[in-house]
């Protein structure tokens, strides 16, 4: 049975929850990914070919998943073939990792 004491507790709890919800909804979003300090658009352009060759300045097994993801996404979204080359002079794109 709901009596006066229980109604007061329910009302107080409801008010507290509403206030908390209102306070937390006005907080700015939490940005986990850092934003660039400055972005400048220069003159010129970069033509994208149907076949793109890439290389990594540093080699290792850690780079393979990155290459595989880049290759798969560019093929899927833009029908661009990506191949891995060893020499930087032969590459269209060099990752400086």
C-alpha positions, 0 to 999 in steps of 0.5 A: 500500500502506498502511504504518504511517506512512500509517496514522498520518497518516490517523488524525491527520487523522481526529482533527483533523477530528473535533475541528474538527467538534465545536468548530464545531458548538457555536458559537451561530448567527450572527444576521444580522437584528437582533433588537428590543431590546424588544417590548411588547404594548399594549392595543387591536387593529387590524381588518384589512379586505378592502381595505387602502390604503397610502402611502409618506411618501417616494416613488420607484421603490425603493418600488414593489417593496416595494409589489408584494411586500406587495400580492401576498403579502397577496392570496395568503395572506389574500385582502386587496386592497392599493391605493396611495394618495397622501394619508396621510389616505386611507391605512390604513397609512403607510410611514415610509421 
